[in-house]
Amino acid sequence: MRPVPRLIDNASRIGEYCMAFLVPLFLLRTVDPLFALGAGAVACALTVRCTLGKPEGYLAHRAYRAGINLRGLLDRRLRSLDP
């Protein structure tokens, strides 16, 4: 019997981290590629730091509590994801 990888039970956020890195890199590449690389790295590092060990949707709930309008993104059945 083959061992099952433990990652199969965990939600992978690799795509989320890649998007946090690639979006600033793509948007700022014409202004200054080195600045775009730095901004992408900072955005990715902040995303990793803010989401590591938190449930999915945690940042969306934090943004909503800060007053940012996220109509249609939040599930009304979930009351609170704050620890």
HELIX and SHEET records of a PDB file:
HELIX    1   1 ARG A    6  ILE A    8  5                                   3    
HELIX    2   2 ILE A   14  LEU A   27  1                                  14    
HELIX    3   3 PRO A   33  THR A   51  1                                  19    
HELIX    4   4 TYR A   58  ARG A   65  1                                   8    
END                                                                             
